[in-house]
Amino acid sequence: MVEIKPATGVSGHLLRVDYDTFVFRVYAADHTFVDYDLQHSDLCVTIADPDAFFYHEGGEHYLDHAPETLGKESVNTGV
């Protein structure tokens, strides 16, 4: 039997658990969690983490922590 419930509105954490493996982790009030394997092909995501920053460096685009968190100087904030 398969248990199915809607995911709309659920908050969680997108975690890289291996070099090329990601999970969506959902925490319960008691700090336990469930890791969901990502099988959805085009999931819409809104970033709510104030420590998340987009970088464009040498033709590469990536998402990482804030420059301050990484111990980097902020050269261009894009503002």
C-alpha angles and dihedrals in degrees: 000000000000121000110213128184133163118266097198110126096011114137120213146136128273104220132186104218096173135012092277103012123097131180134187107232119203118192125209123216090262090057094252114129146197122219113213118202110231112244097146109109103207109017116176112229133186115201112226097169113111088201093063119102135175117230130196110190129161094341092312124115120201144155119231143144122298116286089247091055090051093045092246129134114247103239099173124008093189090234 
